[in-house]
Amino acid sequence: MTQQPFKGRRAPLLYADNLAFHYDDHEVLNSVSVDVFAGEVLALLGPNGTGKSTLLKLLLGLTQPSRGSVGLGGTPLTQLSRRTIAGQIAYVPQHHVSPFPYSVRQVVAMGRFHHSGLLGRSSQRDALVVEQVLQRLRIDHLAGRPYTEISGGERQLALVGRALVQGANILMLDEPASALDFGHQARLLAELRQLADDGYAVVMTTHHPHHARMIADRALLLKNGIVNAVGTPAEVLTPVAIQQLYDLSEQELAAFTRGMAAA
Ligand SMILES: Nc1ncnc2c1ncn2[C@@H]1O[C@H](COP(=O)(O)OP(=O)(O)OP(=O)(O)O)[C@@H](O)[C@H]1O
């Protein structure tokens, strides 16, 4: 599959070349290649269990492929330390439960650990970056609250904050809007778009084609572990492609589309 050109075909920040992955004898991904560019939002879509989260973990170097390779700036991840990778790629997981009642400010500040080290002292600069991100995401009013006592959506925003203070230029988000109300979804999506416009590469999985249409430069459609299509949302997120991707009947798709149009 050819990659779609993106913004004049600059060198990718991150590449995945011909990835395969399986759990025991269950093949999850096969022949997956994708480049990630600075300044873009890349949305990964596909049915439940099709391998989106697994692909993110491979791109992060948290899991090793059974075939193929992932590289940062031309260097395979296997040759880079976790610290180096953390300096460039930040991850916002789908679910995160903290066993301790850290404050939201402390959770966000954890993203600075790779700057100061786990036992290192946080500097004034660390504290400033944390406050700026709390304000940018409009969660500064939650800063002193225990992370264990805020809503799922608020936790999601705190995790985005933790990723931002890390200073990485690639953000990977696993269904970032899944627990958010309509207003927070709209704000988070706008924030992700702004981050890409500021030069970040944003990679996110989503179950919502309209979220990809709203902010993504490219969408990658994954089905049964194989890339069905990659291109601009207008090119690849056609009604027919969505119907096939999610095995919808024409009536189901039409009813859903009517509901979206009415929203
Ligand atoms: N630890 C594991 N051991 C065995 N199989 C696993 C494990 N984690 C995931 N799988 C399987 O790998 C496949 C891909 O899972 P993955 O979580 O990547 O899918 P996904 O597309 O992100 O799904 P969803 O949209 O439901 O979050 C699924 O069939 C899943 O059951």
The ligand as an SDF file (V2000), in Angstrom:
LIG
                    3D

 31 33  0  0  0  0  0  0  0  0999 V2000
   -2.7690   -9.5540   26.2820 N   0  0  0  0  0  0  0  0  0  0  0  0
   -3.4160  -10.1550   25.2800 C   0  0  0  0  0  0  0  0  0  0  0  0
   -3.3490  -11.5000   25.1060 N   0  0  0  0  0  0  0  0  0  0  0  0
   -3.9690  -12.0960   24.0800 C   0  0  0  0  0  0  0  0  0  0  0  0
   -4.7060  -11.4450   23.1490 N   0  0  0  0  0  0  0  0  0  0  0  0
   -4.8050  -10.1170   23.2710 C   0  0  0  0  0  0  0  0  0  0  0  0
   -4.1740   -9.3930   24.3350 C   0  0  0  0  0  0  0  0  0  0  0  0
   -4.4510   -8.0770   24.1910 N   0  0  0  0  0  0  0  0  0  0  0  0
   -5.2180   -7.9780   23.0890 C   0  0  0  0  0  0  0  0  0  0  0  0
   -5.4400   -9.2050   22.5440 N   0  0  0  0  0  0  0  0  0  0  0  0
   -6.2040   -9.4760   21.3310 C   0  0  0  0  0  0  0  0  0  0  0  0
   -5.5750   -8.7970   20.2580 O   0  0  0  0  0  0  0  0  0  0  0  0
   -6.5610   -8.3200   19.3450 C   0  0  0  0  0  0  0  0  0  0  0  0
   -6.3400   -6.8350   19.1100 C   0  0  0  0  0  0  0  0  0  0  0  0
   -6.5950   -6.1330   20.3250 O   0  0  0  0  0  0  0  0  0  0  0  0
   -6.4820   -4.5590   20.3940 P   0  0  0  0  0  0  0  0  0  0  0  0
   -6.6950   -4.1790   21.8230 O   0  0  0  0  0  0  0  0  0  0  0  0
   -5.2400   -4.1280   19.7220 O   0  0  0  0  0  0  0  0  0  0  0  0
   -7.7250   -4.1320   19.4990 O   0  0  0  0  0  0  0  0  0  0  0  0
   -8.3970   -2.7100   19.3110 P   0  0  0  0  0  0  0  0  0  0  0  0
   -8.6110   -2.5400   17.8440 O   0  0  0  0  0  0  0  0  0  0  0  0
   -7.6150   -1.6650   20.0080 O   0  0  0  0  0  0  0  0  0  0  0  0
   -9.7810   -2.9600   20.0470 O   0  0  0  0  0  0  0  0  0  0  0  0
  -10.8220   -1.9570   20.7610 P   0  0  0  0  0  0  0  0  0  0  0  0
  -11.3630   -1.0650   19.6890 O   0  0  0  0  0  0  0  0  0  0  0  0
  -11.8640   -2.8880   21.2760 O   0  0  0  0  0  0  0  0  0  0  0  0
  -10.0930   -1.2210   21.8450 O   0  0  0  0  0  0  0  0  0  0  0  0
   -7.9290   -8.6790   19.9380 C   0  0  0  0  0  0  0  0  0  0  0  0
   -8.3880   -9.8450   19.3110 O   0  0  0  0  0  0  0  0  0  0  0  0
   -7.6190   -8.9280   21.3800 C   0  0  0  0  0  0  0  0  0  0  0  0
   -8.5220   -9.8800   21.9150 O   0  0  0  0  0  0  0  0  0  0  0  0
  1  2  1  0
  2  3  1  0
  2  7  2  0
  3  4  2  0
  4  5  1  0
  5  6  2  0
  6  7  1  0
  6 10  1  0
  7  8  1  0
  8  9  2  0
  9 10  1  0
 10 11  1  0
 11 12  1  0
 11 30  1  0
 12 13  1  0
 13 14  1  0
 13 28  1  0
 14 15  1  0
 15 16  1  0
 16 17  2  0
 16 18  1  0
 16 19  1  0
 19 20  1  0
 20 21  2  0
 20 22  1  0
 20 23  1  0
 23 24  1  0
 24 25  2  0
 24 26  1  0
 24 27  1  0
 28 29  1  0
 28 30  1  0
 30 31  1  0
M  END
$$$$
